[in-house]
Amino acid sequence: MTRPKRLAVVMDPMQSINPKKDTSLELMIEAQNRSWEVFYLEMKDLFLKNGDAEGLLRKVKLFKDQQPWFEEVATSYEKLSDIDVILMRKDPPFDIEYIMATYILEKAEESGAWVINKPSSIRDVNEKVFTAWFPQCCPSGLMTRSIAEVRKFLTHHKKIVVKPTHKMGGQSIFILTEGDPNTQVILEEITQRGTVFIVAQAYIPEIKTQGDKRIILIDGEPVPYGIARIPEGDDHRGNLAVGASAKGFPLSERDLWICDQIKPTLKKKGLFFVGIDVIGEFMTEINVTSPTGIKEIDKFHGTHIASLFWEKVEEKLKKRADA
């Protein structure tokens, strides 16, 4: 008798997620519906012992649109090489602890597990910085520690966005306008007085009218619909986590062109599940740690992105088995 496929998801504590919106939970439920065994781990449950990647696996039963949304049915210490697919879905901040976890997952990958996304590529691809590899798709940008360089950039563009390189959900994102008396103190704070790299981008005014568009790519192919996150009131951040509203949209020719530009690199780097952010005509971020938004896209467009995800995963697993 063939054993069921086994999925392990590295993520934040299950009890802390929002089950109405959580992409990881949606992917796990769809795997369960396909008769996979589903486990989850927190960062503290990962080990590297005598060269073997191991983990404390928590087997779960999942419930859609119910409270509670999961039941932990068993725990076991196992080698991660015995898992078919591992999803790395821990939210940022992307810090040294995150990097250590990718080393453990890289050892699991070497031993035969398929880790999505590829651990070495998660390390290589900073979500705020990697857009610089595709300047034809992006607004004018700068990464620097230098307050003086940011001020020159501001003088040239008149209005810019500055943000840290390692956070998520709209945290510590500022808009600076030339002549703003708070400019110096904001730059001192965000660069920790010139000791920390930040990213600056030219301000894109379409954020207020068209929002910050989230586009999902699976194995390099874009889902044909996305969600636009529209900032509320005077807030400039297009993030649902800070109160932005959402609306659906079909991808434009420009959106599809951007996806086509980045597709070869995503596939080469093993970045199987990616969310890009697009404002107006420009890509502003490439999210590879824990892209979100599939439930909102499904709600607006009647899609089932989790099903599409697992169809592609199972197709690739079959090809690997037949090779």
C-alpha positions in Angstrom: 0.0 0.0 0.0 1.4 3.4 -1.0 1.9 5.7 1.9 0.3 9.2 1.8 2.4 12.1 0.8 3.7 14.1 3.8 3.7 17.9 4.1 5.5 19.9 6.8 5.0 23.7 7.1 7.5 25.9 9.0 5.4 28.9 10.2 4.4 31.1 13.0 2.4 29.4 15.9 -0.9 28.0 14.5 -2.9 29.6 17.3 -1.6 33.1 16.4 -2.7 33.1 12.7 -5.9 34.7 11.3 -7.8 31.7 9.8 -10.0 34.0 7.7 -7.0 35.3 5.7 -4.0 33.0 6.3 -2.5 31.6 3.1 -0.5 28.9 4.9 -3.7 27.5 6.4 -5.4 27.5 3.0 -2.5 25.6 1.4 -2.5 23.1 4.3 -6.3 22.5 4.1 -6.0 21.8 0.4 -3.2 19.3 1.0 -5.3 17.6 3.6 -8.2 17.4 1.1 -5.8 15.7 -1.3 -5.1 13.0 1.4 -1.7 14.3 2.4 -0.5 14.0 6.0 0.0 17.5 7.3 2.5 18.6 9.9 3.6 22.0 11.2 6.7 23.2 12.9 7.8 26.4 14.5 11.4 27.7 14.2 12.1 26.3 17.6 11.2 22.8 16.3 14.0 22.6 13.8 17.3 20.8 14.6 20.6 20.0 12.9 22.0 16.9 14.6 25.2 15.3 13.4 24.6 16.6 9.9 21.0 15.5 9.7 18.1 18.0 9.5 15.4 17.0 12.0 12.3 18.4 13.5 9.6 18.1 16.1 6.7 17.4 13.8 3.2 18.3 15.0 0.6 16.4 13.0 -2.6 18.4 12.6 -6.2 18.0 11.5 -7.5 21.2 10.0 -10.9 22.7 9.8 -12.1 25.3 7.2 -14.2 28.2 8.5 -14.4 26.7 12.0 -13.3 27.6 15.5 -10.9 26.2 16.4 -9.3 25.8 13.0 -6.8 23.0 13.9 -6.3 20.1 16.2 -2.9 18.7 17.1 -3.3 14.9 16.9 0.3 13.7 17.4 3.9 14.8 17.7 7.1 13.0 16.7 10.8 13.7 16.2 11.8 12.8 12.7 14.4 13.4 10.0 13.1 16.0 7.6 14.4 13.8 4.7 11.3 11.7 5.4 9.0 14.6 4.4 8.0 14.9 0.7 7.4 18.7 0.7 8.4 21.4 3.2 6.9 24.8 3.0 9.0 27.6 4.5 6.2 30.0 5.5 7.7 31.8 8.6 6.9 35.5 8.4 9.7 38.1 8.6 11.6 39.8 10.1 14.3 38.2 8.1 17.0 38.1 10.7 19.9 35.8 11.7 17.5 33.3 13.2 15.7 33.1 9.8 19.0 32.5 8.1 19.9 29.7 10.5 16.6 28.0 9.8 17.4 28.1 6.0 20.7 26.2 6.7 18.7 23.4 8.4 16.2 23.3 5.5 19.0 23.3 3.0 20.3 20.1 4.7 16.8 18.6 4.4 16.8 19.5 0.7 20.1 17.8 0.2 18.7 14.7 1.8 15.7 14.5 -0.6 12.9 16.8 0.7 11.5 19.4 -1.6 11.7 22.7 0.2 9.5 25.5 -1.1 11.0 28.0 -1.6 14.5 26.9 -2.1 16.4 27.8 1.2 19.5 29.2 -0.4 17.4 31.4 -2.6 15.4 32.7 0.4 18.8 33.8 1.8 19.9 35.4 -1.5 16.7 37.2 -2.4 15.9 40.1 -0.1 12.3 41.0 -0.8 13.0 44.8 -0.8 16.3 44.7 -2.6 16.0 42.0 -5.3 13.9 44.3 -7.5 17.3 45.9 -8.4 18.0 42.9 -10.6 15.1 44.0 -12.8 15.5 47.8 -13.2 13.4 47.8 -16.3 10.4 46.8 -14.2 10.9 49.1 -11.2 10.8 52.7 -10.1 14.1 54.6 -9.5 15.6 53.1 -6.4 18.5 53.4 -4.0 19.9 51.1 -1.3 22.3 52.8 1.1 23.3 53.5 4.7 24.1 57.1 3.8 21.7 59.8 4.9 23.4 62.2 2.6 22.8 59.9 -0.4 19.1 59.6 0.5 18.8 63.4 0.8 20.3 63.7 -2.7 17.8 61.1 -4.0 15.0 63.1 -2.3 16.2 66.4 -3.9 16.1 64.7 -7.3 12.7 63.0 -7.0 11.0 65.5 -4.7 8.9 62.8 -3.0 10.2 59.3 -2.1 9.4 56.2 0.0 12.0 54.9 2.5 11.7 51.5 4.2 13.9 48.9 6.0 15.2 45.9 4.2 13.9 43.1 6.5 10.4 43.9 7.7 6.8 43.3 6.4 3.2 44.4 6.6 3.9 48.1 6.2 6.2 48.4 9.2 8.5 51.4 9.3 7.6 52.7 5.8 7.8 56.5 5.5 7.0 59.0 2.7 9.4 61.9 2.5 8.7 65.1 0.7 11.4 67.7 -0.1 11.4 70.3 2.6 9.7 68.2 5.2 11.2 69.3 8.6 11.1 65.7 9.9 13.3 64.3 7.1 16.6 64.3 9.1 15.1 62.6 12.2 13.3 60.0 10.1 16.5 59.1 8.2 18.5 59.0 11.4 15.9 56.6 13.0 15.5 54.3 10.0 19.2 54.0 9.2 20.1 53.9 12.9 22.3 57.0 12.3 23.9 55.7 9.2 24.7 52.1 10.4 21.9 50.2 8.7 21.0 49.8 5.0 17.6 51.0 3.8 15.8 51.1 0.5 14.5 54.3 -1.0 12.2 54.4 -4.1 10.7 57.2 -6.1 7.1 57.8 -4.9 4.4 56.4 -7.3 1.2 58.5 -7.0 -1.0 55.7 -8.3 -0.8 54.1 -4.8 -3.7 56.4 -3.8 -6.0 55.6 -6.8 -5.0 52.1 -8.0 -3.4 50.8 -4.8 -0.6 48.3 -4.2 -1.3 45.3 -6.4 -0.4 41.8 -5.2 0.3 39.3 -8.0 0.9 35.6 -7.2 3.2 33.5 -9.3 3.4 29.7 -9.1 6.4 28.0 -10.7 7.0 31.3 -12.6 3.4 31.5 -14.0 1.2 34.3 -12.8 -2.3 33.7 -11.5 -4.4 35.8 -14.0 -6.1 37.9 -11.2 -4.8 39.8 -8.2 -5.9 42.1 -5.5 -5.2 45.8 -5.2 -4.8 47.1 -1.6 -6.0 50.7 -1.4 -4.6 52.8 1.5 -7.3 54.2 3.9 -7.6 57.9 4.5 -4.3 59.7 5.0 -2.3 56.5 5.4 0.0 55.8 2.5 0.6 52.1 3.1 -1.1 49.6 0.8 -1.1 46.8 3.3 -4.1 44.8 4.5 -2.3 44.4 7.9 -2.6 48.1 8.5 -6.2 48.6 7.4 -6.0 49.0 3.6 -9.1 47.9 1.7 -9.0 45.4 -1.1 -10.4 45.1 -4.6 -9.9 42.5 -7.3 -8.4 43.1 -10.8 -7.4 41.2 -13.9 -3.7 41.4 -14.7 -2.8 44.0 -17.3 -0.5 43.7 -20.2 2.2 45.5 -18.2 1.6 43.2 -15.2 2.1 40.1 -17.5 5.2 41.7 -19.0 6.7 42.2 -15.6 6.0 38.5 -14.7 7.6 37.4 -17.9 10.7 39.4 -17.1 11.2 37.8 -13.8 10.0 34.2 -14.6 13.4 32.8 -15.8 15.2 34.0 -12.6 12.4 32.7 -10.3 12.6 29.2 -11.9 16.4 29.1 -11.9 16.5 30.0 -8.2 13.7 27.5 -7.2 11.4 30.3 -6.1 8.2 28.3 -6.7 5.7 30.4 -4.8 6.1 34.2 -5.1 4.1 37.3 -4.6 5.1 40.5 -6.3 3.9 44.0 -5.5 3.1 46.4 -8.3 2.1 50.1 -8.0 1.1 51.8 -11.2 3.5 50.5 -13.9 6.3 49.5 -11.5 7.2 46.4 -9.4 8.2 47.5 -5.9 8.9 44.2 -4.0 9.4 40.5 -4.7 8.0 38.5 -1.7 9.6 35.0 -1.3 9.4 34.2 2.4 5.6 33.9 3.0 3.6 35.5 0.2 0.0 36.1 1.1 -3.3 37.1 -0.5 -4.7 34.0 -2.1 -7.9 33.9 0.0 -8.6 37.5 -1.0 -8.0 36.8 -4.7 -10.2 33.7 -4.5 -13.0 35.8 -2.8 -13.0 38.4 -5.6 -12.6 36.1 -8.6 -13.8 32.7 -7.7 -10.4 31.2 -8.2 -8.9 28.3 -6.1 -5.3 29.2 -6.0 -4.4 26.5 -3.4 -5.7 23.9 -5.7 -3.6 25.3 -8.6 -0.6 25.3 -6.3 -1.0 21.6 -5.4 -1.7 20.5 -8.9 1.6 22.0 -9.9 3.4 20.5 -6.9 2.0 17.0 -7.5 2.9 17.2 -11.2 6.5 18.1 -10.3 6.7 15.3 -7.7 5.5 12.8 -10.3 8.2 14.0 -12.7 10.8 13.7 -10.0 9.7 10.1 -9.2 9.7 9.1 -12.9 13.1 10.6 -13.5 
